Amino acid sequence: LQIRRGETSISIIRRTDTMGAYKYVEELWKRKQSDVMRFLARVRCWEYRQLPSITRLTQPSRPDKARMLGYKAKQGYVVYRVRVRRGDRKKPVSKGIVYGKPVNAGIAKLKPVRNLRSIAEERVGRKCGGLRVLNSYWVNEDAVYKYFEVILVDTAHTAIRNDARINWICNPVHKHRELRGLTGAGKKYRGLQVKGHLQTKARPSRRATYKRNQRVSLRRYR
């Protein structure tokens, strides 16, 4: 568009909105029922079933999602894929027998409090004790398993300790944060994603709120 005023001419270039490569990948993953993604998920799921339950990857399957959650393609970052069996959690008792009252005799149909993504983070965290779990995300599922990829950080690596954006995780207080409900998946099942006066019982935790409400505080006469 050119506007001429006397001898001077003003050129105005209208910039069109463009999407980068990661945005295209993100939009593709949003359409999981499309023909491309259904075929890709089916082929990948067959491959995942042939591999061990916990497998180290050279690069994330969803680079856009991994970068959203803190992953960087540099030294010190590791990605593992883990599978978790879907469905209810059975009670771990010998021969499926609870020698007690009938109210406690249930074996199957017991729902876990934690979500499967948190369980996946725990298993990888136990397998790789020297690494710290940063975050995780869903990649695939079939009738039996759900597959997650977990981002871990090597806190002993110089590239991590010298990076001001990530060296907070080197603090000893972040050891096994996946076991204490401090990751994104952990905060989700703890009910900490909702804020406001309707969720005051969830903070700092439901157990702490229960103990505080049950405690009797009697002021001493002085």
Wavefront OBJ file of the C-alpha trace (Angstrom):
o trace
v 0.000 0.000 0.000
v 1.530 3.314 -1.096
v 0.277 6.759 -0.115
v 1.667 9.710 -2.104
v 1.643 13.177 -0.596
v 3.267 15.647 -2.959
v 6.791 14.470 -3.628
v 7.033 12.020 -0.684
v 5.649 8.503 -0.796
v 4.924 6.371 2.259
v 5.064 2.606 1.872
v 3.111 0.512 4.386
v 3.799 -3.235 4.449
v 1.091 -5.282 6.102
v 2.593 -8.225 7.954
v 0.622 -11.434 7.827
v 0.456 -13.719 10.845
v 2.696 -16.733 10.318
v 3.074 -19.901 12.360
v 6.378 -21.481 13.204
v 7.213 -25.172 12.937
v 6.405 -25.903 16.592
v 2.992 -24.274 16.210
v 2.189 -26.557 13.287
v 3.203 -29.584 15.360
v 1.055 -28.347 18.248
v -1.989 -27.920 16.000
v -1.436 -31.392 14.587
v -1.414 -32.951 18.066
v -4.641 -31.131 18.899
v -6.353 -33.130 16.136
v -5.724 -36.641 17.416
v -8.742 -38.047 15.528
v -7.397 -36.984 12.137
v -6.282 -39.684 9.708
v -2.621 -38.708 10.001
v -2.506 -38.805 13.788
v -4.578 -41.986 14.066
v -2.239 -43.808 11.719
v 0.853 -42.388 13.425
v -0.421 -43.284 16.902
v -1.272 -46.833 15.832
v 2.160 -47.456 14.316
v 4.007 -45.891 17.237
v 1.945 -47.785 19.786
v 2.968 -51.079 18.200
v 6.614 -50.016 18.490
v 6.201 -48.953 22.125
v 4.774 -52.359 23.052
v 7.903 -54.132 21.814
v 10.232 -51.987 23.951
v 10.865 -52.203 27.710
v 8.486 -50.449 30.065
v 11.056 -47.702 30.758
v 13.109 -46.605 27.755
v 15.521 -43.727 27.286
v 14.988 -41.590 24.180
v 17.428 -39.593 22.103
v 14.843 -36.846 21.594
v 11.233 -36.211 22.660
v 8.369 -37.476 20.518
v 6.556 -34.164 21.021
v 9.234 -31.459 20.857
v 6.682 -28.658 21.078
v 5.117 -30.051 24.267
v 8.490 -30.877 25.793
v 9.743 -27.321 25.253
v 6.565 -25.939 26.853
v 7.356 -27.969 29.965
v 10.983 -26.864 30.254
v 12.944 -29.202 27.987
v 15.999 -27.855 26.184
v 18.058 -29.670 23.554
v 21.289 -29.303 25.513
v 23.501 -31.319 27.785
v 21.970 -32.374 31.098
v 18.417 -32.965 29.841
v 17.188 -36.549 29.492
v 13.861 -37.928 28.219
v 12.439 -41.321 29.194
v 9.301 -43.024 27.928
v 7.371 -45.139 30.438
v 4.209 -47.186 30.186
v 1.642 -47.642 32.940
v -1.130 -50.204 32.931
v -4.540 -48.609 32.628
v -7.516 -49.225 34.863
v -7.952 -49.785 38.578
v -5.200 -50.630 41.061
v -5.526 -54.028 42.728
v -4.818 -54.388 46.426
v -1.353 -55.956 46.879
v -2.217 -58.876 49.171
v -1.041 -62.488 49.009
v -3.287 -64.869 47.029
v -5.927 -62.130 46.779
v -7.101 -62.743 50.344
v -7.604 -60.200 53.120
v -7.817 -61.990 56.448
v -10.072 -59.543 58.193
v -13.475 -57.949 58.168
v -15.546 -58.138 54.986
v -15.474 -54.357 54.666
v -11.756 -54.621 53.865
v -12.024 -57.689 51.624
v -12.105 -55.764 48.342
v -9.282 -56.606 45.924
v -10.268 -55.194 42.557
v -12.200 -52.074 41.556
v -10.057 -49.896 43.843
v -9.403 -46.487 42.322
v -5.988 -44.867 42.848
v -5.866 -41.400 44.343
v -3.014 -40.389 42.051
v -3.256 -40.130 38.290
v -1.338 -42.420 35.957
v 1.042 -39.668 34.849
v 2.192 -39.190 38.442
v 2.719 -42.944 38.767
v 4.821 -42.883 35.586
v 6.968 -40.083 37.012
v 7.503 -42.068 40.198
v 8.691 -45.163 38.352
v 11.187 -43.221 36.267
v 12.358 -41.298 39.335
v 13.078 -44.553 41.167
v 14.844 -45.992 38.141
v 17.059 -42.909 37.676
v 17.869 -41.932 41.234
v 20.593 -39.471 40.273
v 18.302 -37.383 38.063
v 15.530 -34.956 39.013
v 12.078 -35.181 37.428
v 11.161 -31.894 35.791
v 7.834 -32.664 34.092
v 5.989 -35.167 31.909
v 3.344 -35.405 29.191
v 1.091 -37.941 27.468
v 2.188 -39.459 24.149
v 0.028 -42.502 23.413
v -2.305 -45.129 24.770
v -3.937 -48.418 23.801
v -6.397 -50.764 25.462
v -3.897 -51.930 28.089
v -1.296 -49.184 28.631
v -0.838 -45.439 28.700
v 2.508 -44.082 27.552
v 4.126 -40.969 28.999
v 7.410 -39.221 28.379
v 9.213 -37.832 31.429
v 11.753 -34.991 31.302
v 14.633 -35.400 33.741
v 17.563 -33.137 34.609
v 21.086 -34.151 35.599
v 21.851 -31.817 38.489
v 25.532 -32.850 38.545
v 26.143 -31.576 35.017
v 28.024 -28.314 34.669
v 25.705 -27.074 31.914
v 22.767 -27.367 34.305
v 24.484 -25.908 37.368
v 25.626 -22.858 35.393
v 22.234 -22.203 33.782
v 20.318 -19.655 35.851
v 16.991 -20.754 34.365
v 17.179 -24.344 35.594
v 19.757 -24.522 38.404
v 16.990 -24.040 40.978
v 16.380 -27.771 40.655
v 19.907 -28.460 41.947
v 18.784 -27.408 45.410
v 18.551 -30.477 47.705
v 14.977 -29.547 48.610
v 13.911 -30.757 45.156
v 15.081 -34.340 45.610
v 12.404 -36.749 44.389
v 9.828 -34.027 43.926
v 7.702 -36.534 41.972
v 7.230 -38.613 45.142
v 5.931 -35.623 47.101
v 3.381 -34.291 44.618
v 5.416 -31.256 43.571
v 5.379 -31.780 39.797
v 2.546 -30.699 37.520
v 0.922 -34.128 37.674
v 1.276 -34.168 41.467
v -0.321 -30.773 41.942
v -3.170 -31.820 39.696
v -4.237 -34.835 41.758
v -3.757 -32.792 44.960
v -6.369 -30.334 43.689
v -3.990 -27.365 43.576
v -4.850 -26.262 40.038
v -8.052 -24.596 41.259
v -7.721 -21.374 43.215
v -10.120 -19.265 45.221
v -12.220 -19.461 48.346
v -13.845 -22.717 47.222
v -10.519 -24.539 47.426
v -9.281 -23.419 50.844
v -9.426 -26.990 52.126
v -6.893 -28.119 49.524
v -4.114 -25.870 50.844
v -1.527 -26.592 51.999
v -3.004 -30.091 51.720
v -6.244 -31.827 52.597
v -4.532 -33.823 55.335
v -3.020 -30.702 56.916
v -6.375 -28.929 56.807
v -8.064 -31.923 58.434
v -5.480 -32.078 61.220
v -5.740 -28.342 61.828
v -9.536 -28.472 62.044
v -9.501 -31.462 64.390
v -6.980 -29.981 66.800
v -8.467 -28.382 69.888
v -6.766 -25.151 70.818
v -7.527 -24.006 74.372
v -5.989 -20.734 75.444
v -4.488 -20.880 78.886
v -5.690 -18.356 81.472
v -2.819 -16.154 82.575
l 1 2 3 4 5 6 7 8 9 10 11 12 13 14 15 16 17 18 19 20 21 22 23 24 25 26 27 28 29 30 31 32 33 34 35 36 37 38 39 40 41 42 43 44 45 46 47 48 49 50 51 52 53 54 55 56 57 58 59 60 61 62 63 64 65 66 67 68 69 70 71 72 73 74 75 76 77 78 79 80 81 82 83 84 85 86 87 88 89 90 91 92 93 94 95 96 97 98 99 100 101 102 103 104 105 106 107 108 109 110 111 112 113 114 115 116 117 118 119 120 121 122 123 124 125 126 127 128 129 130 131 132 133 134 135 136 137 138 139 140 141 142 143 144 145 146 147 148 149 150 151 152 153 154 155 156 157 158 159 160 161 162 163 164 165 166 167 168 169 170 171 172 173 174 175 176 177 178 179 180 181 182 183 184 185 186 187 188 189 190 191 192 193 194 195 196 197 198 199 200 201 202 203 204 205 206 207 208 209 210 211 212 213 214 215 216 217 218 219 220 221 222
